[in-house]
Amino acid sequence: MIRLLLAIALAFSLPAVAQVTQRNILAQKYSRIAFDEVLIPLDKWAPYPRTPEEWRAKADPAELAGIVKAGEEALEKPIPMVTASLLLDFVRSGDRERHAAASFGRRNQLMSLVLAEAVEGKERFLEAILNSVWAICEETYWGVPAHLNVQKAKNGLPDVEDPTVDLFAAETASVLALTDYFLGGKLDKLSPLIRPRIYFETNKKIFEPLKQAKRYGWLSTTSPVNNWNPWIISNLLITNLLLEKDARKRSENAYQYMVFLDRYFNSLGDDGGCDEGPSYWFAAGASAYDALAILENATQGKINIYDDPLIRKMAAYIYKVHIANDYFVNFADADPKLKPDGLMLYRFGKAVNDPQLTAFGEWAYGQFGAVTGGNGYQRPRKVWNLMTTSELKQDKAKSYKPVAQSWLSDIEVLTARSENGIYLATHAGHNAESHNHNDVGDFIVYADGEPVIVDAGRGNYTARTFSSKRYELWFTRSEYHNLPVINGLGQPAGKQFNARNVKSNASDKEVSLTMDIAPAYPAEAGVQTWNRTVKLDRIRNAVEIADNYALKQRPDSLQQIFMTVCQVDTGTPGKIILTTPGKKTVSLAYDAKSWTVSTELPSTEGMEYSSFKTKWEGNPVTRIVLTSKTLKQKGKHSFVITKS
């Protein structure tokens, strides 16, 4: 769980180079005065049930029983210690999971206890809640050590005189705000000092530091922002609207946070695509929806931009990159497998009036169940999910029709599927995207919902992952993606390393992406042009990768890489047989006169690579290397992938 949470969150230090379009959708539509007029006062706003009776009327009884059980389990656990040594662990070893286990564990336990008490109402969880709240309030810093680089002092411990706001500080604030909302009266009976302490610490650690907006990259007005912006803002909104008793400050803060959200929308291309990938979309586009849902609810529906084309496209992105079951297109740092939050998708689909997204949500809820409870993040979302369980019944038989193809023009991602179960995704782009891997021209292929040719994905997040040594890690390098290695060189990082002359094509017969990936390689590789076409041929039910290149001189070496999690049989010249975990066979055809074949297993040893021992259902990642025998200055070659 901790690795998954860190995977979604911790990469804001990566460069995010793209265009910023000053749409300012919310600020243009709603003035400060208009916002103030429609904002529901604190004493009249009740976004969630407050009594067990209200909960029983709003939620599935089975889900409520699960909430109570989780609270009982949390009740048996001691409060984890968050020590100075744990904080220093990051700068000493590069590890971020030991601190996360303790810090995240505190928040998860508190939220589980709070929800259990809220839905049961017997006061048996209160003492544990009191102790957890007090322990969290006592913390110097609510974030994680990896994010202390914003502070002036950079020695591994947080500077109490320089509070700063990161993802997890905002998450912590919302946990305490929800605690205050659900159990405020009961906390007052325990001590009249608890709720004032919650507000004091939140004001000191969150509201006041945010007044220095220019110090936070996730609030930039000129550079693009990523998932940090909507994720943090969704937590800021619920925290402010539930905790701030001064009506003027409450309205000013909420309006300011709404304007901050515009900066995420300004960072998107017109296609609404998420260059961070699907797993990050649940912290990015989905968090933007969380924020919009909070604003809508707190203003009786008066703040509402769901009809804006960009918001609709942002919502649709997630089903456009769904492959099958729990597999999604996983370029960059995105994970290949995730269990989509069906209840949230259902609500988002209804909000933007997208039947495809609504159906996708119904299907996901039927397949994977409810995403509710105290563990993880996006707690306000999970509370709304819990209330939605009375409206949407889990039905595993629900189905939806996946999109046949999609083209996301700004992030330059193409997806397509054939009638016989072949799925293709490919992309152009550049090597300075958020959570970037050096992978311009990469592609993936699935057969009957199983991975065949893959993007191996990211490893474990450590200090090295987001440092100058990032591209020493094999999983970020183009040499470990489905790309050529030219004169021993792969692609470097940077926006200047990109694709040009990018063209997509879609018809009943074929779907293809054509691009020149020569600019993605360094000058010393000697590439003049490298025109790559990645095509799904719907007549032949085959994927073809065709390269037409010209180099400045005859190369010293030329290789083509294919990454797979299948069993690999190279015994037949001209044909590589790939057997999926589900025992489906796929063939990769090549010209045996032009290429020799070898395989290797990338390392799974070391802090950054341990997740590859269990990723892909425990199947090892294999690197297939085709090495050119002919070494021509100019040439053409192709590879064809078909189901056997």
C-alpha positions as CSV (number, residue, x, y, z in Angstrom):
1,M,0.0,0.0,0.0
2,I,2.7,2.5,1.0
3,R,4.6,1.9,-2.3
4,L,1.5,2.5,-4.3
5,L,0.8,5.7,-2.4
6,L,4.3,6.9,-2.9
7,A,4.1,6.0,-6.6
8,I,1.2,8.3,-7.1
9,A,2.5,11.2,-5.2
10,L,6.2,11.9,-5.0
11,A,7.6,13.3,-8.2
12,F,6.9,17.0,-8.3
13,S,10.6,17.7,-8.6
14,L,10.7,16.3,-12.1
15,P,10.6,18.9,-14.8
16,A,7.3,19.4,-16.4
17,V,7.9,21.3,-19.6
18,A,4.8,22.1,-21.7
19,Q,2.6,25.0,-22.8
20,V,0.5,26.9,-20.3
21,T,-2.8,28.2,-21.7
22,Q,-4.3,31.0,-19.6
23,R,-7.8,29.7,-19.8
24,N,-8.6,30.5,-16.1
25,I,-12.0,28.8,-16.5
26,L,-13.2,29.3,-12.9
27,A,-11.8,32.8,-12.4
28,Q,-13.3,34.0,-15.7
29,K,-16.7,32.6,-14.9
30,Y,-17.0,33.5,-11.2
31,S,-16.0,36.8,-9.5
32,R,-15.0,37.1,-5.9
33,I,-18.3,38.9,-5.1
34,A,-20.4,36.3,-6.9
35,F,-18.6,33.5,-5.1
36,D,-19.2,35.1,-1.7
37,E,-22.9,35.4,-2.5
38,V,-23.4,31.7,-3.2
39,L,-21.1,30.1,-0.6
40,I,-23.2,28.2,2.0
41,P,-22.3,29.5,5.6
42,L,-20.4,27.1,7.8
43,D,-23.3,26.5,10.2
44,K,-25.6,25.6,7.3
45,W,-23.3,23.4,5.2
46,A,-23.6,19.6,5.9
47,P,-21.9,17.8,3.0
48,Y,-21.8,14.4,4.8
49,P,-24.1,12.6,7.3
50,R,-23.5,13.4,10.9
51,T,-25.4,10.7,12.7
52,P,-25.6,6.9,12.5
53,E,-29.2,7.2,11.4
54,E,-28.2,9.5,8.5
55,W,-25.4,7.1,7.5
56,R,-27.8,4.1,7.4
57,A,-30.1,6.0,5.1
58,K,-27.2,6.9,2.8
59,A,-24.9,3.9,2.6
60,D,-24.9,0.2,1.9
61,P,-25.2,-1.7,5.3
62,A,-22.4,-4.1,4.2
63,E,-20.1,-1.1,3.6
64,L,-20.9,0.4,6.9
65,A,-20.2,-2.9,8.6
66,G,-16.8,-2.9,6.9
67,I,-16.1,0.6,8.2
68,V,-16.8,-0.4,11.8
69,K,-14.6,-3.5,11.4
70,A,-11.7,-1.4,10.1
71,G,-12.2,0.9,13.1
72,E,-12.0,-2.1,15.4
73,E,-8.8,-3.2,13.8
74,A,-7.3,0.3,14.2
75,L,-8.3,0.3,17.8
76,E,-6.0,-2.6,18.5
77,K,-2.9,-0.9,17.0
78,P,-0.6,1.4,18.9
79,I,0.0,4.9,17.4
80,P,3.2,4.6,15.3
81,M,6.2,6.6,16.5
82,V,7.4,9.3,14.1
83,T,11.0,10.0,15.3
84,A,13.7,12.3,14.3
85,S,15.7,9.3,13.1
86,L,12.9,8.3,10.8
87,L,12.8,11.8,9.3
88,L,16.6,11.7,8.8
89,D,16.4,8.3,7.2
90,F,15.7,9.9,3.8
91,V,18.9,11.9,3.7
92,R,20.9,9.2,5.3
93,S,19.9,6.2,3.2
94,G,17.5,7.5,0.5
95,D,14.7,5.3,1.8
96,R,11.3,7.0,2.1
97,E,9.1,4.0,3.0
98,R,10.1,3.6,6.7
99,H,9.0,7.1,7.6
100,A,5.9,6.7,5.4
101,A,4.9,3.5,7.2
102,A,4.7,5.4,10.5
103,S,3.4,8.8,9.3
104,F,0.8,7.4,6.9
105,G,-0.1,4.7,9.5
106,R,-1.1,7.4,11.9
107,R,-3.4,9.1,9.5
108,N,-4.9,5.8,8.3
109,Q,-5.6,4.7,11.8
110,L,-7.2,8.0,12.8
111,M,-9.5,8.1,9.7
112,S,-10.5,4.5,10.3
113,L,-11.4,5.3,13.9
114,V,-13.3,8.5,13.0
115,L,-15.4,6.8,10.3
116,A,-16.2,3.9,12.6
117,E,-17.3,6.2,15.4
118,A,-19.3,8.4,12.9
119,V,-21.3,5.5,11.5
120,E,-21.7,3.6,14.8
121,G,-22.0,6.4,17.4
122,K,-21.3,4.4,20.5
123,E,-18.3,6.4,21.6
124,R,-16.0,3.3,22.0
125,F,-13.4,4.8,19.6
126,L,-13.2,8.2,21.1
127,E,-10.2,7.8,23.4
128,A,-8.1,6.4,20.6
129,I,-9.2,9.2,18.4
130,L,-8.3,11.8,21.1
131,N,-4.8,10.3,21.3
132,S,-4.3,10.1,17.5
133,V,-5.4,13.7,17.0
134,W,-3.1,15.0,19.8
135,A,-0.1,13.0,18.4
136,I,-0.6,14.4,14.9
137,C,-1.0,17.9,16.2
138,E,2.3,17.5,18.1
139,E,4.2,16.8,14.9
140,T,6.5,19.5,13.7
141,Y,5.8,18.8,10.0
142,W,2.9,17.0,8.4
143,G,4.6,16.2,5.2
144,V,7.3,13.8,4.2
145,P,11.1,14.3,4.3
146,A,11.5,14.1,0.6
147,H,9.5,17.4,0.3
148,L,11.6,19.4,2.7
149,N,13.6,20.9,-0.2
150,V,11.1,23.8,-0.3
151,Q,12.3,24.9,3.2
152,K,15.4,27.1,3.6
153,A,17.1,24.6,5.9
154,K,17.9,21.4,4.0
155,N,19.4,19.0,6.5
156,G,16.7,16.3,6.7
157,L,14.8,17.6,9.7
158,P,11.9,20.1,9.3
159,D,12.4,23.7,10.3
160,V,9.6,24.6,12.7
161,E,10.1,28.3,11.9
162,D,9.6,27.7,8.2
163,P,6.4,25.6,7.7
164,T,5.6,24.5,4.1
165,V,2.8,22.7,2.4
166,D,3.2,19.5,0.5
167,L,0.8,16.7,-0.5
168,F,0.7,15.0,2.8
169,A,0.5,18.1,4.9
170,A,-2.7,18.9,3.0
171,E,-3.9,15.4,3.4
172,T,-3.3,15.5,7.1
173,A,-5.2,18.8,7.4
174,S,-8.3,17.2,5.7
175,V,-8.2,14.2,8.0
176,L,-8.3,16.6,11.0
177,A,-11.0,18.7,9.4
178,L,-13.2,15.6,8.8
179,T,-12.5,14.5,12.4
180,D,-13.8,17.9,13.6
181,Y,-16.8,17.7,11.3
182,F,-17.9,14.3,12.3
183,L,-17.1,14.3,16.0
184,G,-16.7,17.9,17.0
185,G,-19.3,17.8,19.7
186,K,-17.9,14.6,21.2
187,L,-14.4,16.0,21.2
188,D,-15.6,19.1,23.1
189,K,-17.0,16.9,25.8
190,L,-13.5,15.2,26.2
191,S,-11.8,18.6,26.3
192,P,-12.7,22.1,25.0
193,L,-9.0,22.5,23.9
194,I,-9.0,19.8,21.2
195,R,-10.8,21.5,18.4
196,P,-9.0,24.8,18.9
197,R,-5.7,22.9,18.8
198,I,-6.8,21.4,15.4
199,Y,-7.5,24.8,14.0
200,F,-4.3,26.3,15.5
201,E,-2.1,23.7,14.0
202,T,-3.9,23.8,10.6
203,N,-3.7,27.5,10.4
204,K,0.0,27.5,11.3
205,K,1.0,24.6,9.1
206,I,-1.4,25.2,6.1
207,F,-3.4,28.4,5.8
208,E,-0.6,30.8,6.7
209,P,2.2,29.2,4.7
210,L,0.0,29.2,1.6
211,K,0.1,33.0,1.6
212,Q,3.6,32.7,0.2
213,A,2.2,31.1,-3.0
214,K,5.2,32.0,-5.2
215,R,7.5,29.6,-3.3
216,Y,5.4,26.6,-4.5
217,G,6.0,25.1,-7.9
218,W,2.6,23.5,-7.8
219,L,1.0,27.0,-7.8
220,S,3.0,28.4,-10.7
221,T,1.2,30.7,-13.1
222,T,3.8,30.4,-15.8
223,S,5.0,26.8,-15.7
224,P,2.8,23.7,-16.0
225,V,1.7,22.0,-12.8
226,N,0.9,18.3,-12.3
227,N,-1.1,16.2,-9.9
228,W,0.2,18.1,-6.8
229,N,-2.1,21.0,-7.7
230,P,-5.5,19.5,-7.8
231,W,-4.7,16.9,-5.1
232,I,-3.6,19.5,-2.6
233,I,-6.3,21.9,-3.5
234,S,-9.1,19.3,-3.1
235,N,-7.8,18.8,0.5
236,L,-7.4,22.6,1.1
237,L,-11.0,23.3,0.1
238,I,-12.5,20.7,2.4
239,T,-10.2,21.7,5.2
240,N,-11.0,25.4,5.0
241,L,-14.7,25.0,4.4
242,L,-15.1,22.7,7.4
243,L,-12.7,24.4,9.9
244,E,-12.6,28.2,9.2
245,K,-15.2,29.9,11.4
246,D,-14.4,33.5,10.2
247,A,-16.8,33.9,7.4
248,R,-14.7,36.4,5.5
249,K,-11.5,34.3,5.7
250,R,-13.5,31.2,4.8
251,S,-14.8,32.7,1.6
252,E,-11.5,34.4,0.7
253,N,-9.6,31.2,1.2
254,A,-12.1,29.1,-0.8
255,Y,-12.1,31.5,-3.7
256,Q,-8.3,31.7,-3.7
257,Y,-8.0,27.9,-3.7
258,M,-10.5,27.8,-6.6
259,V,-8.4,30.2,-8.5
260,F,-5.3,28.0,-7.8
261,L,-7.2,25.1,-9.4
262,D,-7.3,27.0,-12.7
263,R,-3.5,26.6,-12.9
264,Y,-4.0,22.9,-13.4
265,F,-6.6,23.3,-16.1
266,N,-4.2,25.9,-17.7
267,S,-1.5,23.2,-17.8
268,L,-3.6,20.7,-19.7
269,G,-3.5,20.4,-23.5
270,D,-6.8,20.9,-25.4
271,D,-7.1,17.1,-25.5
272,G,-7.4,16.9,-21.7
273,G,-4.8,14.2,-21.5
274,C,-2.7,13.3,-18.5
275,D,1.0,12.9,-19.5
276,E,1.6,11.4,-16.1
277,G,-0.4,8.3,-17.0
278,P,-3.6,6.7,-15.7
279,S,-2.5,5.9,-12.1
280,Y,-1.5,9.5,-11.7
281,W,-4.8,10.6,-13.2
282,F,-6.6,9.3,-10.1
283,A,-4.5,11.9,-8.2
284,A,-4.7,14.6,-10.9
285,G,-7.9,14.7,-13.1
286,A,-9.9,12.8,-10.4
287,S,-8.7,15.2,-7.7
288,A,-9.7,18.1,-9.9
289,Y,-13.1,16.5,-9.9
290,D,-13.0,16.2,-6.1
291,A,-12.3,19.9,-5.8
292,L,-15.1,20.8,-8.3
293,A,-17.5,18.5,-6.4
294,I,-16.7,20.2,-3.1
295,L,-17.2,23.6,-4.7
296,E,-20.5,22.6,-6.3
297,N,-21.8,21.1,-3.0
298,A,-20.7,24.2,-1.0
299,T,-22.5,26.6,-3.3
300,Q,-25.8,24.7,-3.9
301,G,-24.6,23.8,-7.4
302,K,-23.9,27.4,-8.4
303,I,-20.2,26.8,-9.0
304,N,-20.3,24.4,-11.9
305,I,-18.0,24.0,-15.0
306,Y,-18.8,20.4,-15.9
307,D,-20.1,21.5,-19.3
308,D,-16.7,22.9,-20.2
309,P,-15.2,20.8,-23.1
310,L,-11.8,20.6,-21.4
311,I,-13.3,19.2,-18.2
312,R,-15.3,16.6,-20.2
313,K,-12.1,15.6,-22.1
314,M,-10.1,15.4,-18.9
315,A,-12.7,13.0,-17.5
316,A,-12.8,10.9,-20.7
317,Y,-9.0,10.4,-20.7
318,I,-9.2,7.6,-18.2
319,Y,-11.3,5.2,-20.3
320,K,-9.4,6.0,-23.4
321,V,-6.3,4.5,-21.9
322,H,-8.0,1.4,-20.3
323,I,-6.7,-1.8,-21.9
324,A,-8.6,-4.6,-20.1
325,N,-9.5,-5.7,-16.6
326,D,-7.1,-3.8,-14.3
327,Y,-4.5,-3.0,-17.0
328,F,-4.0,0.5,-18.2
329,V,-1.5,2.2,-20.6
330,N,1.5,2.9,-18.4
331,F,3.9,5.2,-20.2
332,A,6.2,7.3,-17.9
333,D,6.1,6.4,-14.2
334,A,2.5,5.2,-14.3
335,D,1.7,1.7,-13.0
336,P,0.5,-0.9,-15.4
337,K,-2.1,-2.3,-13.0
338,L,-4.6,-0.5,-10.9
339,K,-8.1,-1.1,-9.6
340,P,-10.1,1.9,-10.7
341,D,-12.4,3.7,-8.3
342,G,-15.7,2.8,-9.9
343,L,-17.9,4.9,-7.5
344,M,-15.9,8.0,-8.2
345,L,-15.9,7.4,-12.0
346,Y,-19.6,6.9,-11.9
347,R,-20.1,10.2,-10.0
348,F,-17.8,12.0,-12.4
349,G,-19.5,10.5,-15.4
350,K,-22.9,11.7,-14.2
351,A,-21.5,15.2,-13.4
352,V,-20.1,15.7,-16.9
353,N,-23.0,13.8,-18.6
354,D,-20.7,11.2,-20.2
355,P,-22.5,7.8,-20.5
356,Q,-19.3,6.0,-21.4
357,L,-17.6,7.2,-18.2
358,T,-20.7,6.4,-16.1
359,A,-20.8,2.9,-17.6
360,F,-17.1,2.5,-17.0
361,G,-17.6,3.4,-13.3
362,E,-20.5,0.9,-13.0
363,W,-18.3,-1.8,-14.5
364,A,-15.3,-1.0,-12.3
365,Y,-17.4,-0.9,-9.1
366,G,-18.9,-4.3,-10.1
367,Q,-15.4,-5.8,-10.8
368,F,-13.3,-4.3,-8.0
369,G,-15.8,-3.1,-5.3
370,A,-16.0,0.1,-3.4
371,V,-13.1,2.4,-2.7
372,T,-14.0,3.7,0.8
373,G,-12.6,3.7,4.3
374,G,-9.8,5.4,6.1
375,N,-6.7,3.9,4.4
376,G,-5.0,5.7,1.5
377,Y,-5.8,9.2,0.4
378,Q,-8.5,11.4,-1.2
379,R,-10.6,10.9,2.0
380,P,-13.3,13.4,1.0
381,R,-13.7,11.4,-2.2
382,K,-14.0,8.1,-0.2
383,V,-16.7,9.5,2.0
384,W,-18.8,10.6,-1.0
385,N,-18.1,7.1,-2.4
386,L,-19.6,5.6,0.7
387,M,-22.7,7.6,0.3
388,T,-23.0,6.6,-3.3
389,T,-23.2,2.9,-2.4
390,S,-26.9,3.3,-1.6
391,E,-27.5,4.6,-5.1
392,L,-25.3,2.2,-7.1
393,K,-25.5,-1.5,-6.3
394,Q,-22.5,-3.7,-7.0
395,D,-23.3,-5.9,-10.0
396,K,-20.4,-7.9,-11.5
397,A,-22.4,-8.5,-14.7
398,K,-22.3,-4.9,-15.7
399,S,-20.3,-4.2,-18.8
400,Y,-19.2,-1.3,-21.0
401,K,-17.9,-1.2,-24.5
402,P,-14.2,-0.1,-24.6
403,V,-13.3,2.6,-27.1
404,A,-12.0,1.2,-30.4
405,Q,-9.3,3.8,-30.7
406,S,-8.3,7.2,-29.4
407,W,-5.9,9.9,-30.3
408,L,-4.8,12.4,-27.6
409,S,-3.2,15.1,-29.8
410,D,-1.4,17.2,-27.2
411,I,0.3,14.4,-25.3
412,E,0.6,12.5,-28.6
413,V,-0.7,9.1,-27.3
414,L,-2.6,6.8,-29.7
415,T,-4.5,3.7,-28.6
416,A,-6.3,1.0,-30.7
417,R,-7.7,-2.5,-30.4
418,S,-8.6,-5.1,-33.0
419,E,-11.6,-7.5,-33.1
420,N,-9.4,-10.5,-32.2
421,G,-8.0,-9.0,-29.0
422,I,-4.9,-7.2,-30.0
423,Y,-4.3,-3.9,-28.2
424,L,-1.8,-1.3,-29.2
425,A,-0.7,1.9,-27.5
426,T,2.1,4.2,-28.7
427,H,3.2,7.7,-28.3
428,A,5.5,10.5,-29.6
429,G,6.0,13.5,-27.3
430,H,9.2,14.6,-25.7
431,N,11.6,13.7,-22.9
432,A,10.6,16.4,-20.4
433,E,7.1,15.2,-19.5
434,S,6.0,14.9,-15.9
435,H,7.3,11.7,-14.4
436,N,9.3,11.4,-17.6
437,H,11.0,8.3,-19.0
438,N,13.2,8.8,-22.1
439,D,10.8,6.9,-24.4
440,V,9.8,8.9,-27.5
441,G,8.4,6.4,-30.0
442,D,7.8,3.7,-27.5
443,F,4.8,1.3,-27.8
444,I,3.1,-1.5,-25.9
445,V,1.1,-4.5,-27.1
446,Y,-1.5,-6.7,-25.3
447,A,-3.3,-9.8,-26.4
448,D,-6.7,-10.8,-25.0
449,G,-6.0,-8.4,-22.1
450,E,-2.6,-9.8,-21.2
451,P,0.7,-8.0,-21.5
452,V,3.0,-9.0,-24.4
453,I,5.3,-6.1,-25.3
454,V,5.4,-3.8,-22.3
455,D,6.7,-0.6,-20.8
456,A,8.4,-2.1,-17.7
457,G,7.1,0.7,-15.5
458,R,8.8,2.4,-12.6
459,G,10.7,0.9,-9.7
460,N,10.6,2.0,-6.1
461,Y,10.8,5.7,-5.3
462,T,13.9,6.7,-3.4
463,A,16.0,9.9,-3.2
464,R,17.8,8.8,-6.3
465,T,14.6,8.6,-8.3
466,F,14.2,12.4,-8.3
467,S,17.8,13.5,-8.4
468,S,20.4,14.1,-11.1
469,K,20.9,10.3,-11.0
470,R,17.4,9.5,-12.2
471,Y,18.4,8.4,-15.6
472,E,21.0,6.0,-14.3
473,L,18.1,3.8,-13.3
474,W,17.4,1.3,-16.1
475,F,13.6,1.6,-16.1
476,T,13.8,5.3,-17.0
477,R,16.2,4.8,-19.9
478,S,15.2,4.4,-23.5
479,E,17.6,1.5,-23.8
480,Y,15.0,-0.4,-21.7
481,H,12.0,0.6,-23.8
482,N,10.8,-0.7,-27.1
483,L,13.1,1.6,-29.1
484,P,16.3,1.5,-31.2
485,V,19.7,1.9,-29.6
486,I,21.9,3.7,-32.2
487,N,25.7,3.6,-32.0
488,G,25.3,2.4,-28.5
489,L,23.3,5.5,-27.5
490,G,19.8,5.9,-26.2
491,Q,17.7,9.0,-25.8
492,P,18.6,11.8,-23.3
493,A,16.3,13.8,-21.1
494,G,15.0,17.2,-22.1
495,K,12.2,18.8,-24.1
496,Q,14.5,19.2,-27.1
497,F,14.7,15.4,-27.4
498,N,11.3,14.9,-29.1
499,A,9.5,13.6,-32.1
500,R,8.7,15.6,-35.2
501,N,6.4,15.3,-38.1
502,V,3.9,13.4,-35.9
503,K,0.8,12.2,-37.8
504,S,-2.0,9.9,-36.6
505,N,-4.3,7.9,-38.9
506,A,-7.4,6.0,-38.1
507,S,-9.7,4.0,-40.4
508,D,-11.6,0.8,-40.5
509,K,-8.5,-0.9,-42.0
510,E,-5.8,0.5,-39.7
511,V,-4.8,2.8,-36.9
512,S,-1.3,4.2,-37.0
513,L,1.1,6.8,-35.7
514,T,4.0,8.0,-37.8
515,M,6.8,10.1,-36.4
516,D,10.4,11.0,-36.9
517,I,12.2,10.2,-33.7
518,A,15.7,11.4,-34.8
519,P,15.5,14.5,-32.7
520,A,15.1,12.3,-29.6
521,Y,18.7,11.1,-29.9
522,P,21.9,13.0,-29.1
523,A,24.0,14.4,-31.9
524,E,26.7,11.9,-31.3
525,A,24.3,9.1,-32.3
526,G,24.6,10.5,-35.9
527,V,20.9,10.2,-36.7
528,Q,19.6,12.3,-39.6
529,T,16.1,10.8,-39.8
530,W,14.4,7.9,-38.1
531,N,10.9,7.6,-39.4
532,R,8.9,5.2,-37.3
533,T,5.4,4.0,-38.0
534,V,3.6,2.0,-35.4
535,K,0.4,0.4,-36.9
536,L,-2.4,-1.8,-35.9
537,D,-3.5,-3.5,-39.1
538,R,-7.2,-4.5,-38.6
539,I,-7.4,-6.6,-41.7
540,R,-4.4,-8.8,-40.7
541,N,-5.0,-8.4,-37.0
542,A,-1.4,-7.5,-36.6
543,V,0.9,-4.8,-35.1
544,E,3.7,-3.6,-37.4
545,I,6.6,-1.5,-36.4
546,A,8.3,-0.1,-39.5
547,D,11.5,2.0,-39.3
548,N,13.0,3.9,-42.2
549,Y,16.3,5.7,-41.2
550,A,19.2,7.6,-42.5
551,L,22.4,8.1,-40.4
552,K,25.3,10.4,-41.1
553,Q,27.6,7.4,-41.6
554,R,27.7,3.7,-41.3
555,P,26.9,2.8,-37.7
556,D,29.2,1.0,-35.3
557,S,26.2,-0.8,-33.8
558,L,22.5,-0.8,-34.2
559,Q,20.0,-2.6,-31.9
560,Q,16.3,-2.9,-31.5
561,I,14.9,-3.5,-28.0
562,F,11.6,-5.3,-27.0
563,M,10.6,-5.5,-23.4
564,T,8.3,-8.3,-22.3
565,V,7.0,-10.2,-19.3
566,C,6.2,-13.3,-21.4
567,Q,8.2,-16.5,-21.6
568,V,10.5,-16.1,-24.6
569,D,11.4,-18.7,-27.2
570,T,14.1,-17.5,-29.7
571,G,14.8,-21.0,-31.1
572,T,13.2,-20.4,-34.5
573,P,15.1,-18.0,-36.7
574,G,12.9,-15.1,-37.8
575,K,10.3,-15.7,-35.2
576,I,10.3,-15.0,-31.4
577,I,7.5,-16.9,-29.6
578,L,6.1,-15.1,-26.6
579,T,3.9,-17.0,-24.2
580,T,1.8,-14.9,-21.9
581,P,1.1,-15.7,-18.2
582,G,-2.3,-17.0,-19.3
583,K,-0.6,-19.3,-21.9
584,K,-1.6,-17.4,-25.0
585,T,1.1,-17.4,-27.7
586,V,2.1,-14.4,-29.7
587,S,4.8,-14.3,-32.4
588,L,7.2,-11.4,-33.2
589,A,8.5,-11.8,-36.7
590,Y,11.8,-10.3,-37.8
591,D,14.3,-10.8,-40.7
592,A,16.7,-13.4,-39.5
593,K,19.2,-12.4,-42.2
594,S,19.5,-8.9,-40.7
595,W,19.3,-9.5,-36.9
596,T,20.7,-11.7,-34.2
597,V,18.7,-12.3,-31.0
598,S,19.7,-12.3,-27.4
599,T,17.8,-11.9,-24.1
600,E,18.7,-10.7,-20.6
601,L,17.0,-10.1,-17.3
602,P,17.4,-6.5,-16.0
603,S,18.5,-6.3,-12.3
604,T,15.9,-6.5,-9.5
605,E,18.6,-6.0,-6.8
606,G,18.8,-2.7,-5.0
607,M,16.4,-0.3,-3.3
608,E,15.0,1.1,-6.5
609,Y,14.3,-2.3,-8.2
610,S,12.8,-4.5,-5.5
611,S,9.2,-3.9,-6.8
612,F,10.1,-5.7,-10.0
613,K,10.2,-9.0,-8.0
614,T,6.4,-8.8,-7.6
615,K,5.3,-6.4,-10.4
616,W,3.7,-8.0,-13.4
617,E,2.2,-10.8,-11.3
618,G,5.7,-11.9,-10.3
619,N,6.7,-12.5,-13.9
620,P,10.2,-11.2,-14.6
621,V,10.8,-8.5,-17.1
622,T,12.9,-9.8,-20.1
623,R,14.8,-7.5,-22.4
624,I,15.0,-8.9,-25.9
625,V,17.9,-7.4,-27.9
626,L,18.0,-7.6,-31.7
627,T,21.4,-6.7,-33.0
628,S,21.9,-5.7,-36.6
629,K,24.2,-7.9,-38.8
630,T,24.2,-5.5,-41.7
631,L,25.0,-2.0,-40.2
632,K,23.8,0.1,-43.1
633,Q,24.0,3.9,-43.2
634,K,20.5,4.0,-44.6
635,G,17.9,1.3,-44.2
636,K,14.4,0.0,-43.6
637,H,13.2,-2.8,-41.4
638,S,10.0,-3.9,-39.8
639,F,8.7,-6.2,-37.1
640,V,5.3,-7.8,-37.1
641,I,3.4,-9.0,-34.0
642,T,0.5,-11.4,-34.3
643,K,-1.5,-13.8,-32.2
644,S,-0.5,-17.4,-32.9
